[in-house]
């Protein structure tokens, strides 16, 4: 039930025992209960989110099917209309033609009656000719009218010459007899007309028989798309990757880069990172970690690099000197040992009232300083439930943002810089904080500040790319480091005070020798540098970039680590004073804690807005973040 190392081993004979009072035991039980309650609340929030997503996906799916069916029905209506129009058009033409033929038959019948009445002596021969005409086959008719080579086809529409100009064909001689008076008489014309009438009637009957075989398609003749076309597989909300805000930010731990507690289940069901975290993460550390950030992968990486052995998704990569990238297998003790936190718990929210661009924590941990628009507010976090600042320091102009504020090691002096050419030095030791001095430079803004370990020198990153070096005792500008071709955005100093690291909007990170006053190294990147931090142990430099990557560089070796958990630009970064871990915050509302140097994810917190700044207390027990929703958040680090 409890993670390894959580409680001391049972008392053994011969060893000194530990005695706990009832109050201490109650406190421990209360802490455990609060933790379990926080975890339950986090899982409940995630469950509600997933349920909402499931309902929304089902609604979208039903609407999609309805839209497809409606579109298909509309298409079928159009097709039926076209076919019906063609059918009625052909029927109308056929009716007109049949009407003409009926009129013509009547005329022929009247002519025949008149002919028989006029020539009663030939009635017998005419009757025989009419009966013979009725028995004419298609082949004989084709031969009679001169159509050759089409013995079995229905007659085409022909336009014969006028009957008055047509001589009696030789094929009609047996029917007409040998009387030469027929040559110029209308009798043979009547016979030819009768033959043509029967041939046309045969063609009409053939056309009607063909038309009867053409049926108009109905809706039932065309299967619906839903039953014939394989619809795309509907993913349940569990398969949709995403991250949700959690008030206590209880996230899982990973022993292997991208490792999963149940990789087989993950591969088959594509369980979301939150649900896999909730199902796999027991209270405390698990012997095998998992990755709650499967959706946050390097977008341009080859498929072979997005996972390690076993198909597990990776987010930490080792980059060799020749640029080769390989997923990092985390050591077994990546998340175990002294100084490695288990998670962070939110304990306080400081409502600053403006976007909080800068934060810092006093030593010892009592006061938190938040910098917003035109002022710095001081909060006493030792008083639980405190909702208002104990003091407010009006700095710069009212509409200008504070970009950085730093405390001197003695905690008695605060230096503030921002969107102004002036740095303000505050005396906090007096009964009421007051401005002790102002340092004015030629640059219109200061983006970041750093204080030397001996508290004698202040370094300011200027918007013109220069690094101003200030003598705090004499309050004068003693030097400027020039090298960045665009604004210098971030800065940190080595623990021994001999080396300075700066990052800029010119896509470079530079190191400076403070003893000799010259540039030592330059690292070029493909993205602007927004934040950096130098490890107190003196080996590693972590760089946060606009491209959402975090890169961890060695101070002397070309190898580096590249970390991909942020979804947007990395706005701030800070190492713990023990050097074993560091945190980064970003525009994606995330606070990520990483293991130094290979970047195993220790915990993650999702806030409600972009996280612009962060700081860690000197005892590594508290984290403070400043965000775009006009507040600062205080976290307690749980080990």
C-alpha positions as CSV (number, residue, x, y, z in Angstrom):
1,X,0.0,0.0,0.0
2,X,2.8,2.4,0.8
3,X,5.8,3.1,-1.4
4,X,9.2,1.7,-0.5
5,X,11.0,3.9,2.0
6,X,7.9,5.8,3.0
7,X,8.0,4.6,6.6
8,X,10.9,3.3,8.7
9,X,11.4,-0.5,9.1
10,X,9.9,-2.2,12.1
11,X,11.8,-2.0,15.3
12,X,14.4,-4.7,15.7
13,X,15.6,-5.9,19.1
14,X,18.8,-4.3,20.1
15,X,18.2,-1.2,18.1
16,X,17.0,2.1,19.5
17,X,13.3,2.5,18.8
18,X,11.3,5.6,17.8
19,X,8.5,6.7,19.9
20,X,5.7,8.8,18.4
21,X,3.2,10.8,20.4
22,X,-0.5,10.5,19.7
23,X,-0.4,14.0,18.1
24,X,2.4,13.0,15.7
25,X,0.6,9.8,14.8
26,X,-2.5,11.7,14.1
27,X,-0.6,14.2,12.0
28,X,0.9,11.4,10.0
29,X,-2.5,9.8,9.5
30,X,-4.0,13.2,8.6
31,X,-1.3,13.7,6.0
32,X,-2.0,10.3,4.5
33,X,-5.7,10.9,4.4
34,X,-5.3,14.4,2.8
35,X,-3.0,12.9,0.2
36,X,-5.5,10.1,-0.6
37,X,-8.3,12.6,-0.7
38,X,-6.4,14.8,-3.1
39,X,-5.6,11.8,-5.3
40,X,-9.3,10.8,-5.2
41,X,-10.3,14.3,-6.2
42,X,-7.8,14.4,-9.1
43,X,-9.1,11.0,-10.4
44,X,-12.7,12.2,-10.1
45,X,-12.0,15.3,-12.1
46,X,-10.3,13.2,-14.8
47,X,-13.2,10.8,-14.8
48,X,-15.7,13.6,-15.3
49,X,-13.6,15.0,-18.1
50,X,-13.4,11.6,-19.8
51,X,-17.2,11.1,-19.4
52,X,-17.9,14.5,-21.0
53,X,-15.5,13.7,-23.8
54,X,-17.3,10.4,-24.4
55,X,-20.7,12.0,-24.6
56,X,-19.4,14.7,-26.9
57,X,-17.8,12.2,-29.2
58,X,-21.0,10.1,-29.4
59,X,-23.0,13.2,-30.2
60,X,-20.5,14.2,-33.0
61,X,-20.6,10.6,-34.3
62,X,-24.5,10.6,-34.5
63,X,-24.5,14.0,-36.1
64,X,-22.0,12.9,-38.7
65,X,-24.0,9.8,-39.6
66,X,-27.2,11.9,-39.9
67,X,-25.4,14.4,-42.1
68,X,-24.1,11.7,-44.4
69,X,-27.6,10.1,-44.7
70,X,-29.2,13.4,-45.4
71,X,-26.7,14.2,-48.1
72,X,-27.2,10.8,-49.6
73,X,-30.9,11.1,-49.6
74,X,-30.7,14.6,-51.3
75,X,-28.5,13.1,-54.0
76,X,-30.9,10.3,-54.6
77,X,-33.8,12.8,-54.9
78,X,-31.9,14.7,-57.5
79,X,-31.1,11.5,-59.4
80,X,-34.7,10.4,-59.3
81,X,-35.8,13.8,-60.5
82,X,-33.4,13.6,-63.5
83,X,-34.5,10.1,-64.4
84,X,-38.2,11.0,-64.0
85,X,-37.7,14.0,-66.2
86,X,-36.0,11.9,-68.9
87,X,-38.7,9.2,-68.6
88,X,-41.6,11.7,-69.0
89,X,-39.8,13.5,-71.8
90,X,-39.4,10.3,-73.7
91,X,-43.0,9.3,-72.9
92,X,-44.3,12.6,-74.1
93,X,-42.3,12.3,-77.4
94,X,-43.6,8.8,-77.9
95,X,-47.2,9.9,-77.3
96,X,-46.9,12.7,-79.9
97,X,-45.4,10.2,-82.4
98,X,-48.2,7.7,-81.8
99,X,-50.8,10.4,-82.2
100,X,-49.3,11.3,-85.5
101,X,-49.3,7.7,-86.6
102,X,-52.9,7.4,-85.6
103,X,-53.8,10.4,-87.7
104,X,-51.8,8.9,-90.5
105,X,-53.5,5.5,-90.2
106,X,-56.9,7.2,-90.3
107,X,-55.9,9.1,-93.5
108,X,-54.6,5.9,-95.0
109,X,-57.8,4.0,-94.1
110,X,-59.9,6.7,-95.6
111,X,-57.8,6.7,-98.7
112,X,-58.1,2.9,-98.9
113,X,-61.9,3.1,-98.5
114,X,-62.1,5.7,-101.2
115,X,-59.9,3.7,-103.4
116,X,-62.0,0.6,-103.0
117,X,-65.2,2.5,-103.6
118,X,-63.7,4.2,-106.8
119,X,-62.3,0.9,-108.2
120,X,-64.8,-1.8,-107.3
121,X,-63.4,-4.1,-110.0
122,X,-60.0,-4.3,-108.1
123,X,-61.4,-4.8,-104.6
124,X,-60.3,-8.4,-104.5
125,X,-56.8,-7.7,-105.5
126,X,-56.4,-4.8,-103.0
127,X,-57.7,-7.0,-100.2
128,X,-55.2,-9.7,-101.1
129,X,-52.4,-7.0,-101.2
130,X,-53.3,-5.7,-97.8
131,X,-53.4,-9.2,-96.3
132,X,-50.0,-9.9,-97.9
133,X,-48.6,-6.7,-96.5
134,X,-49.6,-7.8,-93.0
135,X,-47.4,-10.9,-93.4
136,X,-44.3,-9.1,-94.6
137,X,-41.3,-10.0,-92.4
138,X,-38.5,-7.7,-91.3
139,X,-36.1,-9.2,-93.8
140,X,-38.5,-8.8,-96.7
141,X,-39.3,-5.2,-95.6
142,X,-35.6,-4.3,-95.5
143,X,-35.2,-5.8,-99.0
144,X,-38.2,-3.8,-100.2
145,X,-37.1,-0.4,-98.9
146,X,-33.5,-0.9,-99.9
147,X,-31.9,-1.4,-96.5
148,X,-29.0,-3.9,-96.7
149,X,-26.7,-5.5,-94.1
150,X,-29.1,-5.0,-91.1
151,X,-31.4,-8.0,-91.3
152,X,-32.3,-8.3,-87.6
153,X,-32.4,-4.7,-86.5
154,X,-35.5,-2.6,-86.1
155,X,-36.1,0.1,-88.7
156,X,-34.4,3.4,-88.2
157,X,-36.2,6.6,-88.9
158,X,-35.9,7.1,-92.6
159,X,-37.2,9.9,-94.8
160,X,-38.3,8.3,-98.0
161,X,-38.8,10.3,-101.2
162,X,-42.3,11.5,-101.9
163,X,-44.6,8.6,-102.8
164,X,-45.7,10.3,-106.0
165,X,-42.1,10.1,-107.3
166,X,-41.5,6.4,-106.3
167,X,-41.9,3.8,-109.0
168,X,-43.4,0.5,-107.9
169,X,-40.5,-1.7,-106.9
170,X,-40.0,-5.0,-108.6
171,X,-40.5,-6.9,-105.3
172,X,-44.2,-5.7,-105.4
173,X,-44.9,-7.2,-108.8
174,X,-46.4,-10.4,-107.5
175,X,-48.8,-8.4,-105.4
176,X,-49.8,-5.8,-107.9
177,X,-50.3,-8.1,-110.9
178,X,-49.5,-7.3,-114.5
179,X,-51.9,-4.5,-115.0
180,X,-49.9,-1.5,-116.3
181,X,-52.5,0.9,-115.0
182,X,-50.9,0.5,-111.6
183,X,-47.8,2.3,-112.7
184,X,-49.4,5.7,-112.5
185,X,-52.2,4.9,-110.0
186,X,-52.4,5.6,-106.3
187,X,-53.1,2.0,-105.4
188,X,-49.5,0.9,-105.2
189,X,-48.7,4.1,-103.1
190,X,-51.4,3.0,-100.7
191,X,-49.8,-0.4,-100.4
192,X,-46.4,1.0,-99.7
193,X,-47.8,3.3,-97.1
194,X,-49.5,0.4,-95.4
195,X,-46.3,-1.6,-95.3
196,X,-44.4,1.4,-93.9
197,X,-47.1,1.8,-91.3
198,X,-46.7,-1.8,-90.1
199,X,-42.9,-1.4,-90.0
200,X,-43.2,1.7,-88.0
201,X,-45.6,0.0,-85.6
202,X,-43.1,-2.8,-85.2
203,X,-40.4,-0.3,-84.3
204,X,-42.6,1.4,-81.8
205,X,-43.4,-1.9,-80.2
206,X,-39.7,-2.8,-80.0
207,X,-39.0,0.6,-78.4
208,X,-41.7,0.2,-75.8
209,X,-40.4,-3.3,-74.9
210,X,-36.9,-1.9,-74.4
211,X,-38.2,1.0,-72.3
212,X,-40.1,-1.4,-70.1
213,X,-36.8,-2.9,-69.1
214,X,-35.5,0.4,-67.8
215,X,-36.7,0.8,-64.3
216,X,-36.3,4.0,-62.1
217,X,-34.2,3.3,-59.1
218,X,-35.9,3.7,-55.7
219,X,-34.3,4.5,-52.3
220,X,-34.4,0.8,-51.5
221,X,-32.4,-0.1,-54.6
222,X,-29.4,1.9,-53.4
223,X,-27.9,0.7,-50.0
224,X,-27.2,3.4,-47.5
225,X,-23.6,4.5,-46.8
226,X,-23.9,3.4,-43.2
227,X,-24.4,-0.2,-44.3
228,X,-22.1,-0.5,-47.3
229,X,-19.2,1.8,-46.5
230,X,-16.9,0.9,-43.6
231,X,-17.3,3.8,-41.3
232,X,-14.1,5.0,-39.5
233,X,-13.5,3.4,-36.2
234,X,-15.0,5.6,-33.4
235,X,-12.3,6.1,-30.8
236,X,-13.6,6.3,-27.3
237,X,-12.5,9.3,-25.1
238,X,-10.0,7.0,-23.5
239,X,-8.0,7.0,-26.7
240,X,-7.8,10.7,-26.9
241,X,-4.6,12.0,-25.5
242,X,-4.8,15.2,-23.5
243,X,-4.0,16.7,-20.1
244,X,-6.3,18.2,-17.6
245,X,-5.8,20.6,-14.7
246,X,-5.4,18.8,-11.4
247,X,-5.5,20.8,-8.2
248,X,-2.9,18.7,-6.5
249,X,-1.0,17.6,-9.7
250,X,-0.5,14.0,-8.6
251,X,1.3,12.5,-11.6
252,X,3.2,9.3,-12.1
253,X,6.8,8.4,-12.2
254,X,8.8,6.8,-15.0
255,X,11.8,4.5,-14.5
256,X,12.3,3.9,-18.2
257,X,11.9,6.6,-20.8
258,X,8.3,6.3,-21.9
259,X,7.8,3.1,-20.0
260,X,4.3,2.0,-19.2
261,X,3.0,-0.1,-16.4
262,X,1.0,-2.2,-18.8
263,X,2.5,-1.7,-22.3
264,X,0.5,-4.5,-23.8
265,X,-2.8,-3.0,-22.7
266,X,-1.7,0.4,-23.9
267,X,-0.8,-0.8,-27.3
268,X,-4.2,-2.5,-27.7
269,X,-6.5,0.1,-26.3
270,X,-4.6,3.4,-26.6
271,X,-5.5,4.3,-23.1
272,X,-5.2,8.0,-22.4
273,X,-2.2,9.1,-20.3
274,X,-4.5,10.4,-17.6
275,X,-6.4,7.2,-17.2
276,X,-3.3,5.1,-17.4
277,X,-1.8,7.3,-14.7
278,X,-4.8,6.9,-12.6
279,X,-5.0,3.1,-13.0
280,X,-1.3,2.4,-12.8
281,X,0.0,4.9,-10.3
282,X,-0.3,3.5,-6.8
283,X,0.2,5.7,-3.8
284,X,3.9,6.5,-4.1
285,X,6.4,5.1,-6.6
286,X,5.7,2.1,-8.8
287,X,8.5,-0.3,-9.5
288,X,7.9,0.3,-13.2
289,X,7.0,3.8,-14.3
290,X,4.7,5.0,-17.0
291,X,4.4,8.0,-19.3
292,X,1.4,10.3,-18.9
293,X,2.5,12.4,-21.8
294,X,2.2,10.1,-24.8
295,X,0.7,12.9,-26.9
296,X,3.7,15.3,-26.3
297,X,6.3,14.0,-28.7
298,X,8.8,15.7,-30.8
299,X,6.8,16.6,-34.0
300,X,9.6,16.2,-36.4
301,X,11.3,13.0,-35.1
302,X,11.4,9.9,-37.2
303,X,9.1,7.0,-36.2
304,X,12.1,5.0,-35.1
305,X,13.0,7.6,-32.5
306,X,9.5,8.1,-31.0
307,X,9.7,4.9,-29.0
308,X,12.2,2.7,-27.2
309,X,12.4,-1.1,-27.2
310,X,9.0,-2.6,-26.7
311,X,7.2,0.2,-28.6
312,X,7.0,2.5,-25.6
313,X,6.8,6.2,-26.4
314,X,9.8,8.3,-25.6
315,X,10.2,11.9,-24.7
316,X,13.9,12.1,-23.6
317,X,16.6,11.7,-26.2
318,X,20.4,11.7,-26.1
319,X,22.0,13.7,-28.9
320,X,25.6,12.7,-29.6
321,X,28.3,15.0,-31.0
322,X,27.5,14.0,-34.6
323,X,23.8,14.8,-34.2
324,X,22.5,11.2,-33.7
325,X,19.4,11.0,-31.5
326,X,18.6,8.0,-29.4
327,X,15.9,7.5,-26.7
328,X,17.3,7.5,-23.2
329,X,16.9,4.4,-21.1
330,X,16.5,5.8,-17.6
331,X,18.6,4.1,-14.8
332,X,16.7,2.1,-12.1
333,X,17.3,4.8,-9.5
334,X,16.2,7.7,-11.7
335,X,13.3,8.6,-9.3
336,X,14.6,7.0,-6.1
337,X,17.0,8.3,-3.6
338,X,17.6,11.3,-1.3
339,X,16.8,14.7,-2.7
340,X,14.4,13.3,-5.4
341,X,10.8,14.5,-4.8
342,X,7.8,12.3,-5.2
343,X,5.2,15.0,-6.1
344,X,4.3,18.6,-5.4
345,X,1.1,19.7,-3.6
346,X,-0.5,23.1,-4.1
347,X,-0.8,24.8,-0.7
348,X,-1.6,28.5,-1.5
349,X,-2.8,30.8,-4.2
350,X,-1.6,34.5,-4.2
351,X,-4.1,36.7,-6.1
352,X,-1.8,39.4,-7.5
353,X,-4.4,41.1,-9.7
354,X,-2.2,41.4,-12.8
355,X,-0.2,39.0,-14.9
356,X,2.7,37.7,-12.7
357,X,5.9,37.9,-14.8
358,X,8.4,37.5,-12.0
359,X,8.5,35.6,-8.7
360,X,11.2,35.0,-6.0
361,X,11.3,33.3,-2.6
362,X,13.1,34.7,0.5
363,X,15.7,32.7,2.5
364,X,14.6,31.4,5.0
365,X,11.3,30.6,3.3
366,X,8.7,33.1,4.6
367,X,8.0,35.8,2.0
368,X,7.2,35.5,-1.7
369,X,7.7,38.4,-4.1
370,X,5.4,38.6,-7.1
371,X,6.1,41.1,-9.9
372,X,3.2,42.3,-12.2
373,X,2.3,45.6,-13.8
374,X,4.0,48.5,-12.2
375,X,4.5,46.9,-8.7
376,X,6.0,44.1,-6.7
377,X,3.8,42.6,-3.9
378,X,5.2,40.9,-0.8
379,X,3.3,37.9,0.6
380,X,3.8,36.2,4.0
381,X,3.2,32.5,3.2
382,X,4.1,31.5,6.8
383,X,0.6,32.6,7.7
384,X,-1.8,29.9,6.5
385,X,-4.8,31.3,4.7
386,X,-3.3,34.7,4.0
387,X,-5.2,36.3,1.1
388,X,-3.6,39.8,0.9
389,X,0.0,41.0,0.5
390,X,1.8,42.5,3.5
391,X,3.3,45.2,1.3
392,X,3.4,46.6,-2.2
393,X,6.4,48.2,-3.9
394,X,5.5,50.6,-6.7
395,X,8.2,50.3,-9.4
396,X,8.8,51.6,-12.9
397,X,5.8,53.2,-14.6
398,X,2.3,52.1,-13.7
399,X,1.7,50.4,-17.1
400,X,5.1,48.7,-17.4
401,X,5.5,45.1,-16.4
402,X,8.1,43.8,-13.9
403,X,10.2,41.2,-15.8
404,X,12.6,40.1,-13.0
405,X,13.2,40.6,-9.3
406,X,16.1,39.2,-7.3
407,X,16.9,39.1,-3.6
408,X,20.4,39.6,-2.3
409,X,21.6,36.6,-0.2
410,X,21.0,38.5,3.1
411,X,17.4,39.0,2.2
412,X,17.6,42.7,3.0
413,X,17.8,44.1,-0.6
414,X,15.5,43.5,-3.6
415,X,16.5,44.5,-7.2
416,X,13.7,45.0,-9.7
417,X,13.9,45.3,-13.5
418,X,11.4,45.3,-16.3
419,X,10.1,47.4,-19.2
420,X,12.1,50.4,-18.3
421,X,15.7,51.6,-18.6
422,X,16.0,51.8,-14.8
423,X,16.7,49.1,-12.2
424,X,15.3,49.8,-8.8
425,X,17.1,48.8,-5.6
426,X,14.8,48.4,-2.6
427,X,15.8,48.5,1.1
428,X,13.7,45.8,2.8
429,X,15.3,46.2,6.2
430,X,13.8,49.5,7.0
431,X,10.5,49.6,8.8
432,X,8.8,50.5,5.5
433,X,10.4,49.3,2.3
434,X,11.9,52.2,0.4
435,X,13.9,52.8,-2.8
436,X,17.6,52.9,-1.9
437,X,19.0,53.6,-5.4
438,X,18.2,53.4,-9.1
439,X,20.5,52.2,-11.9
440,X,19.9,53.6,-15.3
441,X,21.2,52.0,-18.6
442,X,20.9,52.9,-22.2
443,X,18.7,49.9,-23.0
444,X,14.9,50.5,-23.0
445,X,14.1,47.3,-21.0
446,X,15.6,44.7,-18.8
447,X,14.5,41.1,-19.4
448,X,16.4,39.2,-16.6
449,X,18.6,39.7,-13.6
450,X,21.3,37.7,-11.8
451,X,23.2,38.4,-8.6
452,X,26.8,37.2,-7.9
453,X,27.3,34.8,-4.9
454,X,29.1,37.6,-3.0
455,X,26.3,40.0,-3.6
456,X,28.7,42.6,-5.0
457,X,27.7,42.6,-8.6
458,X,24.3,42.5,-10.5
459,X,24.0,41.4,-14.1
460,X,21.1,42.6,-16.2
461,X,20.0,41.2,-19.6
462,X,19.1,44.2,-21.8
463,X,16.7,44.4,-24.7
464,X,19.5,45.6,-26.9
465,X,21.4,42.3,-26.5
466,X,24.1,43.6,-24.1
467,X,24.8,42.2,-20.6
468,X,25.2,45.1,-18.1
469,X,27.5,44.6,-15.1
470,X,26.6,46.8,-12.1
471,X,28.7,47.5,-9.0
472,X,26.1,47.3,-6.2
473,X,28.3,49.0,-3.7
474,X,29.1,52.0,-5.8
475,X,25.9,51.7,-7.8
476,X,27.7,52.2,-11.1
477,X,27.9,50.4,-14.5
478,X,31.4,48.8,-14.6
479,X,31.2,46.7,-17.8
480,X,29.0,45.5,-20.7
481,X,29.3,42.1,-22.3
482,X,28.5,42.5,-26.0
483,X,27.7,39.5,-28.3
484,X,24.0,38.9,-28.6
485,X,22.6,40.4,-31.8
486,X,19.1,40.5,-30.4
487,X,17.7,40.9,-27.0
488,X,19.3,39.0,-24.1
489,X,16.3,37.1,-22.5
490,X,17.7,35.0,-19.7
491,X,20.7,34.6,-17.5
492,X,22.3,32.5,-14.7
493,X,25.6,32.4,-12.9
494,X,27.8,29.6,-11.8
495,X,27.8,28.6,-8.1
496,X,31.4,29.8,-7.7
497,X,30.7,33.1,-9.5
498,X,33.3,32.7,-12.2
499,X,31.1,31.9,-15.2
500,X,28.0,33.5,-16.6
501,X,25.5,32.0,-19.0
502,X,23.1,34.0,-21.1
503,X,20.5,33.2,-23.7
504,X,19.1,35.5,-26.4
505,X,16.5,36.0,-29.0
506,X,19.3,35.6,-31.6
507,X,19.0,31.8,-31.1
508,X,22.3,31.5,-29.2
509,X,23.5,30.6,-25.7
510,X,26.8,32.2,-24.6
511,X,29.1,31.7,-21.7
512,X,31.3,34.4,-20.3
513,X,34.4,34.3,-18.1
514,X,33.8,36.8,-15.3
515,X,37.5,37.0,-14.3
516,X,38.8,37.8,-17.7
517,X,35.6,39.6,-19.0
518,X,35.4,37.6,-22.3
519,X,33.1,35.2,-24.1
520,X,34.1,31.6,-23.7
521,X,31.5,29.6,-25.7
522,X,28.6,30.0,-28.0
523,X,25.9,27.4,-28.7
524,X,23.7,28.0,-31.7
525,X,20.1,26.7,-31.9
526,X,17.3,26.9,-34.4
527,X,14.9,28.5,-32.0
528,X,14.8,31.6,-29.7
529,X,16.0,31.1,-26.2
530,X,13.4,32.1,-23.5
531,X,14.9,30.6,-20.3
532,X,17.9,28.8,-18.9
533,X,19.4,27.6,-15.7
534,X,22.8,26.4,-14.6
535,X,23.1,23.4,-12.4
536,X,24.6,24.2,-8.9
537,X,26.9,21.1,-9.3
538,X,28.6,22.9,-12.2
539,X,28.1,20.4,-15.0
540,X,24.8,20.9,-16.7
541,X,23.0,23.8,-18.3
542,X,19.3,23.5,-19.1
543,X,17.8,25.7,-21.9
544,X,14.2,26.3,-22.5
545,X,13.3,27.3,-26.1
546,X,10.5,28.9,-28.1
547,X,10.2,25.6,-30.0
548,X,8.9,23.9,-26.8
549,X,12.1,21.8,-26.4
550,X,14.2,21.7,-23.3
551,X,17.9,20.9,-24.0
552,X,20.4,20.0,-21.3
553,X,24.0,20.8,-22.3
554,X,27.2,19.6,-20.6
555,X,29.5,22.5,-19.8
556,X,32.5,20.8,-21.6
557,X,31.3,17.8,-23.6
558,X,29.4,18.1,-26.9
559,X,26.8,15.5,-25.9
560,X,23.4,16.8,-24.8
561,X,19.8,15.7,-23.9
562,X,16.7,16.8,-25.6
563,X,13.4,16.7,-23.7
564,X,9.9,16.8,-25.3
565,X,7.1,17.2,-22.8
566,X,6.1,20.8,-23.3
567,X,3.5,21.6,-26.0
568,X,4.5,25.3,-26.4
569,X,7.4,27.6,-25.7
570,X,9.3,27.2,-22.4
571,X,9.0,30.5,-20.5
572,X,11.0,29.8,-17.3
573,X,13.4,27.3,-15.8
574,X,15.0,26.8,-12.4
575,X,17.3,24.2,-10.9
576,X,16.8,22.9,-7.4
577,X,19.7,23.9,-5.1
578,X,20.7,20.3,-4.7
579,X,21.2,20.1,-8.4
580,X,19.4,16.7,-8.8
581,X,16.3,18.0,-10.4
582,X,14.9,21.2,-12.1
583,X,11.6,22.6,-13.1
584,X,10.4,24.3,-16.3
585,X,7.1,26.1,-17.1
586,X,5.5,27.0,-20.4
587,X,2.8,28.6,-22.4
588,X,1.1,25.3,-22.3
589,X,0.1,25.9,-18.7
590,X,2.4,23.2,-17.5
591,X,4.9,22.9,-14.6
592,X,7.3,20.0,-15.3
593,X,9.9,18.6,-12.9
594,X,12.8,16.8,-14.5
595,X,15.6,14.6,-13.3
596,X,19.1,16.0,-13.9
597,X,20.4,15.5,-16.6
598,X,18.6,13.0,-18.6
599,X,15.1,14.4,-18.0
600,X,13.1,11.6,-16.4
601,X,9.7,13.3,-15.6
602,X,9.3,13.4,-11.8
603,X,5.9,15.2,-11.6
604,X,3.7,17.6,-13.6
605,X,1.2,20.2,-12.7
606,X,-1.4,21.7,-15.0
607,X,-2.4,25.3,-14.3
608,X,-5.3,27.3,-15.8
609,X,-3.1,29.7,-17.8
610,X,0.4,30.2,-19.2
611,X,3.0,29.8,-16.5
612,X,5.5,32.7,-17.0
613,X,7.9,32.4,-14.1
614,X,9.0,30.1,-11.3
615,X,11.4,29.9,-8.3
616,X,12.5,27.2,-5.9
617,X,13.3,27.9,-2.2
618,X,16.8,27.4,-1.0
619,X,15.8,24.3,1.0
620,X,14.1,22.8,-2.1
621,X,10.9,22.4,-0.2
622,X,8.7,25.0,-2.0
623,X,8.1,26.0,-5.6
624,X,6.4,29.3,-6.6
625,X,5.0,30.0,-10.1
626,X,3.5,33.1,-11.6
627,X,0.9,32.8,-14.4
628,X,-1.1,34.7,-16.9
629,X,-4.4,34.4,-14.9
630,X,-3.1,37.1,-12.5
631,X,-2.0,34.9,-9.6
632,X,1.0,33.1,-8.1
633,X,0.8,29.5,-6.9
634,X,2.8,28.0,-4.0
635,X,3.6,24.3,-4.1
636,X,5.0,22.2,-1.3
637,X,7.5,19.6,-2.6
638,X,6.8,16.1,-1.1
639,X,9.7,13.7,-0.7
